[in-house]
Amino acid sequence: MKIVIDSNVFVSAFFWLGNPRKVFDRVTNGLDELYITDDILQELSSVMTREKFNLEKNKVDNYVKIIEYFSIKLFPDNNIEDICRDPDDNKILKCGLEGNVDYIITGDKDLLVLKEYKKIKIVTPKEYLDIV
């Protein structure tokens, strides 16, 4: 499957394992193709360097490099209408559209409420694992 993983799922995969980690493990095992953009990676880096996670910058940088290694990086030039209640989430939709992905995997309610965007299913990590 071709997928986009939202930043919140990456953070959960790194800190709490569970279903988010199983989703990322599918990528590292070659079962899914992960698509990413610089905007998503920057958001992830910003979130992971927050004080509550107490991570050194070099650890965050290493995690981002691992994600980049297993991803197909896109540089979307598509403009989409503001679909999400949170305009910051539009970058996830742009990546999915540019990569012509099958699924966007997220824990973000602002994205999940959409359920689908231009034939791209928007699901939680658990929902995705139940499907595959």
Contacts in CASP RR format, 6 or more apart in sequence:
PFRMAT RR
TARGET T0000
AUTHOR 0000-0000-0000
METHOD contacts of the structure
MODEL  1
MKIVIDSNVFVSAFFWLGNPRKVFDRVTNGLDELYITDDILQELSSVMTR
EKFNLEKNKVDNYVKIIEYFSIKLFPDNNIEDICRDPDDNKILKCGLEGN
VDYIITGDKDLLVLKEYKKIKIVTPKEYLDIV
1 31 0 8 1.000
1 32 0 8 1.000
1 33 0 8 1.000
1 101 0 8 1.000
1 102 0 8 1.000
1 103 0 8 1.000
1 132 0 8 1.000
2 32 0 8 1.000
2 33 0 8 1.000
2 35 0 8 1.000
2 99 0 8 1.000
2 100 0 8 1.000
2 101 0 8 1.000
2 102 0 8 1.000
2 103 0 8 1.000
3 23 0 8 1.000
3 27 0 8 1.000
3 32 0 8 1.000
3 33 0 8 1.000
3 34 0 8 1.000
3 35 0 8 1.000
3 101 0 8 1.000
3 102 0 8 1.000
3 103 0 8 1.000
3 104 0 8 1.000
3 105 0 8 1.000
3 128 0 8 1.000
4 34 0 8 1.000
4 35 0 8 1.000
4 36 0 8 1.000
4 40 0 8 1.000
4 92 0 8 1.000
4 95 0 8 1.000
4 96 0 8 1.000
4 99 0 8 1.000
4 101 0 8 1.000
4 103 0 8 1.000
4 104 0 8 1.000
4 105 0 8 1.000
5 23 0 8 1.000
5 24 0 8 1.000
5 27 0 8 1.000
5 34 0 8 1.000
5 36 0 8 1.000
5 105 0 8 1.000
5 106 0 8 1.000
6 40 0 8 1.000
6 89 0 8 1.000
6 92 0 8 1.000
6 104 0 8 1.000
6 105 0 8 1.000
6 106 0 8 1.000
6 107 0 8 1.000
6 108 0 8 1.000
6 111 0 8 1.000
7 40 0 8 1.000
7 43 0 8 1.000
7 44 0 8 1.000
7 47 0 8 1.000
8 47 0 8 1.000
8 106 0 8 1.000
8 107 0 8 1.000
8 108 0 8 1.000
9 20 0 8 1.000
9 23 0 8 1.000
9 24 0 8 1.000
9 105 0 8 1.000
9 106 0 8 1.000
9 107 0 8 1.000
9 125 0 8 1.000
10 20 0 8 1.000
10 24 0 8 1.000
10 44 0 8 1.000
10 63 0 8 1.000
10 67 0 8 1.000
11 44 0 8 1.000
11 47 0 8 1.000
11 48 0 8 1.000
11 53 0 8 1.000
12 18 0 8 1.000
12 20 0 8 1.000
12 21 0 8 1.000
12 125 0 8 1.000
13 20 0 8 1.000
13 21 0 8 1.000
13 23 0 8 1.000
13 24 0 8 1.000
14 21 0 8 1.000
14 48 0 8 1.000
14 63 0 8 1.000
15 53 0 8 1.000
18 125 0 8 1.000
19 124 0 8 1.000
19 125 0 8 1.000
19 126 0 8 1.000
19 129 0 8 1.000
20 125 0 8 1.000
22 125 0 8 1.000
22 129 0 8 1.000
23 32 0 8 1.000
23 105 0 8 1.000
23 125 0 8 1.000
23 128 0 8 1.000
23 129 0 8 1.000
26 32 0 8 1.000
26 132 0 8 1.000
27 33 0 8 1.000
27 34 0 8 1.000
27 70 0 8 1.000
27 71 0 8 1.000
28 70 0 8 1.000
31 132 0 8 1.000
32 132 0 8 1.000
33 72 0 8 1.000
34 67 0 8 1.000
34 70 0 8 1.000
34 71 0 8 1.000
34 72 0 8 1.000
35 71 0 8 1.000
35 72 0 8 1.000
35 73 0 8 1.000
35 74 0 8 1.000
35 95 0 8 1.000
35 96 0 8 1.000
35 98 0 8 1.000
35 99 0 8 1.000
35 101 0 8 1.000
36 67 0 8 1.000
36 68 0 8 1.000
36 71 0 8 1.000
36 72 0 8 1.000
36 73 0 8 1.000
36 74 0 8 1.000
36 95 0 8 1.000
37 73 0 8 1.000
37 74 0 8 1.000
37 75 0 8 1.000
37 76 0 8 1.000
37 91 0 8 1.000
37 94 0 8 1.000
37 95 0 8 1.000
37 98 0 8 1.000
38 73 0 8 1.000
38 75 0 8 1.000
39 91 0 8 1.000
39 95 0 8 1.000
40 91 0 8 1.000
40 92 0 8 1.000
40 95 0 8 1.000
41 64 0 8 1.000
41 67 0 8 1.000
41 68 0 8 1.000
43 88 0 8 1.000
43 91 0 8 1.000
44 64 0 8 1.000
44 67 0 8 1.000
45 60 0 8 1.000
45 61 0 8 1.000
45 64 0 8 1.000
47 53 0 8 1.000
48 55 0 8 1.000
48 60 0 8 1.000
48 63 0 8 1.000
49 55 0 8 1.000
49 57 0 8 1.000
49 60 0 8 1.000
72 99 0 8 1.000
74 95 0 8 1.000
74 98 0 8 1.000
74 99 0 8 1.000
75 98 0 8 1.000
76 94 0 8 1.000
76 95 0 8 1.000
76 97 0 8 1.000
76 98 0 8 1.000
77 98 0 8 1.000
78 94 0 8 1.000
78 97 0 8 1.000
78 98 0 8 1.000
80 90 0 8 1.000
80 93 0 8 1.000
80 94 0 8 1.000
80 97 0 8 1.000
82 90 0 8 1.000
83 90 0 8 1.000
83 93 0 8 1.000
83 114 0 8 1.000
83 117 0 8 1.000
84 90 0 8 1.000
84 93 0 8 1.000
84 110 0 8 1.000
84 111 0 8 1.000
84 114 0 8 1.000
85 110 0 8 1.000
85 113 0 8 1.000
86 108 0 8 1.000
86 110 0 8 1.000
89 108 0 8 1.000
89 110 0 8 1.000
89 111 0 8 1.000
92 104 0 8 1.000
92 106 0 8 1.000
92 108 0 8 1.000
92 111 0 8 1.000
93 104 0 8 1.000
93 111 0 8 1.000
93 117 0 8 1.000
93 120 0 8 1.000
95 101 0 8 1.000
96 104 0 8 1.000
96 120 0 8 1.000
97 117 0 8 1.000
97 118 0 8 1.000
97 120 0 8 1.000
101 120 0 8 1.000
102 120 0 8 1.000
102 121 0 8 1.000
103 120 0 8 1.000
103 121 0 8 1.000
103 122 0 8 1.000
103 123 0 8 1.000
103 128 0 8 1.000
103 131 0 8 1.000
104 111 0 8 1.000
104 117 0 8 1.000
104 120 0 8 1.000
104 121 0 8 1.000
104 122 0 8 1.000
104 123 0 8 1.000
105 123 0 8 1.000
105 124 0 8 1.000
105 125 0 8 1.000
105 128 0 8 1.000
106 112 0 8 1.000
106 122 0 8 1.000
106 123 0 8 1.000
106 124 0 8 1.000
107 124 0 8 1.000
107 125 0 8 1.000
111 122 0 8 1.000
112 122 0 8 1.000
112 123 0 8 1.000
112 124 0 8 1.000
114 122 0 8 1.000
115 121 0 8 1.000
115 122 0 8 1.000
116 122 0 8 1.000
123 131 0 8 1.000
END
